[in-house]
Amino acid sequence: MSRSILLTLLCIAGFSIANLAGAEGCDSTLVPLNGQEKAFYSQFTVLRAAIPQPPTGWQYNERAKDKLLTGYKYLPAAHCPGENYYIGLGIDYERSLSQADMDAEVAAMQAKPDPTKQKKLDELTQQRIALVQKAMDAAQKQD
């Protein structure tokens, strides 16, 4: 009885150590980056430097500001074998709206559409509906 408990505890300890060796979501041991991978990821700073400044009256949003900090940690120390590491560099801009800006937006949303543009929109909507129907028919034929 005590041997089976000891064996069970050893198995649990082994699984725990294996989980500690890998990162969350990684089924194997993390592998440190080699020189070629470090060189590849170092290009992040070149991409970051190429990001355009916000237009007049706009600013980077909070998430973007974090990515643009000099000390932003983008380079992983290791990677999970067989999985790709993704560097997200989506930068968003924002601007504060005055009451006049918000009123103009509301007025534009409530305005009657241009008849020519509305006709084109209706035609495109009908084309989309027809394509969806064709796709559904094709899918049913394959079932």
RAMO-V477838 format. One record per pair of residues at least 12 apart in sequence whose ideal C-beta (glycine too) atoms are under 6 Angstrom apart, sorted by the first residue. I is the first residue (numbers start at 1). J is the second residue. D is the distance in whole Angstrom. If there is no record, write none. Layout:
i->I j->J d->D
i->I j->J d->D
This chain:
i->26 j->80 d->4
i->28 j->81 d->6
i->30 j->78 d->4
i->31 j->78 d->6
i->31 j->79 d->6
i->31 j->81 d->5
i->32 j->78 d->5
i->41 j->75 d->5
i->44 j->74 d->5
i->44 j->87 d->5
i->47 j->89 d->6
i->51 j->91 d->5
i->54 j->93 d->5
i->57 j->95 d->5
i->58 j->93 d->5
i->58 j->95 d->4
i->61 j->92 d->5
i->61 j->94 d->5
i->64 j->91 d->4
i->64 j->92 d->5
i->74 j->87 d->6
